[in-house]
Amino acid sequence: MKSVIFDSRKKVIPFVKHRKKFYIFTLIATLLGIVLLSTAGLNLGIDFESGTRVEVMAEETLTEEKVMEDFSSAGQGYEPDDVTLAGESNQMAHATFIGTLTQEEIFEIQAYFSEAYGSEPSVSTVSPQVGQELAKNAFISVLIASLGIVIYVSIRFHYLFGISTIIALIHDAFFIIVLFSLVRFEVNVPFIAAVLTIVGYSINDTIVTFDRIRENLRATDKIKNFDDLAYVVDLSLTQTLSRTVNTILTVIFAASAIFVFGGEAIRSFAFALLVGLIAGTYSSLFLAAQIWTDWKWKSMQREKKKPKKQEEELEPEI
């Protein structure tokens, strides 16, 4: 069969040539992320830790300082761990307390704000058991989604594609977690939704690239050396580059609009989307395909050596 790919070589971006630089950069970023997580940790919301959220409504514009002063003036004096303003004119405030408040403390807060603002604040409490259950379910949901993706990619393509894909997905999720630890955004249920959304987006982009690699491999007669394999991968990445850039730009515009105009309630969700989009694009272009290239070449080398070993075993001893 005539090789369409190699007979008309085009100018491509040498992604594979610089793969070791990408590996080193990723490794350094991963080590720094591990250090950050082990020292600073995550700012877990009450969705995953026991705590109480108090929602205060007022007829006037609120400020974080005013809400904090009002809580310190309520009864025994309270100090929220976090205050978030919401509403068109910041007439709503969400105060979060890590650790559950007692029923007497809740009544005291409600009585104070009912008199001060003319409306009784709503209070929601998450017990330690519920927080642990939510964290467990969040981990299981991400794990099931990842396993399903690996199984699908392995069946649809090849197990090496599946392993490369899951490494890229782990990279994307880890990068989001590290950035959340750095900026101290609250990790809550919307954060998990954003991670699952990014997993779906990233796998879609990676599968498109792998599908093009497979098509280009079918258009070749034989891969003679590593440069041939690298060229096929570089060609595939170059061919899908414009699609990747156009897709991420359109999604970034939407996520940026949500981040700026969506309000505090979903700002962490929008931020996770923005970070995940960048990480997903990086892993699709500079990580997943390069890992597959190295492993594929090693697999091809092992296949070449198998017949020789079999012949040596069949040769009679002299």
ZISULCOR-V79155 format. One record per residue. PHI is phi as a letter, one per 40 degrees, with the letter a starting at -180 (999 if undefined). OMEGA is omega in degrees with one decimal (NA if undefined). Layout:
PHI	OMEGA
PHI	OMEGA
This chain:
999	-179.3
c	-178.1
c	179.3
c	-176.1
c	-173.4
c	179.8
c	179.8
b	-177.5
c	179.3
b	176.9
c	-177.2
b	174.9
c	-174.9
c	179.4
c	-174.4
c	-178.9
d	-176.4
b	-174.9
c	-179.1
c	176.3
c	177.8
c	178.3
c	-178.7
c	179.2
c	179.9
c	179.7
c	179.3
c	179.1
c	179.3
c	179.5
c	177.5
c	178.2
c	178.5
c	178.4
c	-179.1
c	-179.5
c	-178.7
c	-179.4
c	-176.5
c	-178.3
g	-179.3
b	175.4
c	-175.5
c	175.6
c	-177.7
c	173.5
c	-176.9
b	173.8
b	176.7
c	-178.5
a	-178.4
b	176.4
b	179.3
b	179.9
b	-175.7
b	177.1
b	179.3
b	178.4
c	-180.0
b	179.0
c	-179.0
b	171.9
b	-179.6
c	-179.8
c	-179.5
c	179.7
c	179.2
c	178.6
c	179.9
c	178.6
c	179.1
c	179.3
c	-176.6
c	173.5
f	-176.6
c	-176.6
g	-175.9
b	-179.8
b	179.5
c	176.4
c	180.0
a	176.6
b	179.7
b	179.3
c	-179.3
a	-178.7
g	-176.4
c	-179.0
b	-178.8
f	178.2
c	179.8
b	178.7
b	176.5
b	178.1
b	-176.8
b	176.2
b	174.2
c	-172.9
g	-174.5
c	174.8
c	177.4
c	-179.7
c	178.9
c	179.2
c	178.2
c	178.3
c	-179.6
c	179.3
c	-179.6
c	179.9
c	-178.8
c	-176.5
c	175.0
c	179.2
c	-175.9
c	-174.2
b	178.7
g	177.5
a	-177.8
c	179.0
c	175.6
c	-175.7
b	175.5
b	-176.2
b	175.7
b	-180.0
c	177.4
d	-179.6
c	179.6
c	178.6
c	178.0
c	179.6
c	177.9
c	178.9
c	178.8
c	-179.8
c	178.4
c	179.0
c	-179.2
c	-179.2
c	177.7
c	-179.5
c	179.7
c	178.9
c	-179.5
c	179.6
c	178.0
c	179.3
c	-179.9
c	-179.2
c	-179.4
c	-178.3
c	179.9
c	179.2
c	-175.5
c	-177.8
b	-176.8
a	-175.4
c	177.2
c	174.5
c	-178.7
c	-179.9
c	178.7
c	-179.6
c	-177.0
c	175.6
c	178.2
c	180.0
c	177.6
c	177.5
d	-177.7
c	-179.6
c	-179.9
c	-179.0
c	177.9
c	-178.9
c	-179.6
c	179.8
c	176.7
c	176.5
c	-177.3
c	-176.6
c	176.0
g	172.7
c	-178.3
c	176.0
c	-176.7
b	-178.7
c	175.3
d	176.7
c	178.1
c	177.6
c	178.9
c	179.2
c	179.2
c	177.0
c	179.8
c	177.0
d	178.9
c	179.6
c	-176.7
c	-179.2
c	178.0
c	-179.7
c	-179.5
c	-179.5
c	177.4
c	179.3
c	-180.0
c	178.0
c	177.3
c	176.6
c	-179.6
c	178.9
c	-179.9
c	176.6
c	178.9
c	-179.8
c	177.9
b	178.3
c	-178.5
a	173.8
c	-174.3
c	-177.7
a	-176.7
c	-179.9
c	177.2
c	179.6
c	179.2
c	179.3
c	179.3
c	179.8
c	178.6
c	178.7
c	-179.0
c	178.9
c	178.4
c	-179.9
c	-178.5
c	-175.1
c	-178.0
c	178.5
c	-179.9
c	-178.9
c	-179.6
c	-179.6
c	-176.9
c	179.8
c	179.7
c	179.7
c	178.2
c	177.6
d	-179.7
c	-179.7
c	178.0
c	177.7
c	177.2
c	-178.8
c	-176.0
c	-171.7
b	-174.3
c	-179.3
g	-175.4
c	-173.7
c	-177.7
b	-179.5
c	178.9
c	176.9
c	-179.6
c	179.0
c	177.8
c	176.9
c	-178.8
c	179.8
c	-179.0
c	178.5
c	179.2
c	179.7
c	-180.0
c	177.6
c	178.2
c	-177.4
c	179.6
c	-175.9
c	-167.7
b	-174.8
b	-172.7
c	-177.4
c	-179.4
c	176.8
c	178.8
c	-179.3
c	179.7
c	-178.3
c	179.5
c	-180.0
c	177.2
c	177.6
c	178.6
c	178.3
c	178.0
c	179.3
c	179.4
c	-176.8
c	-177.1
d	179.9
d	-179.5
c	179.2
c	179.3
c	179.5
c	-180.0
c	179.1
c	-178.5
c	-178.3
c	179.6
c	176.6
c	-178.7
b	NA
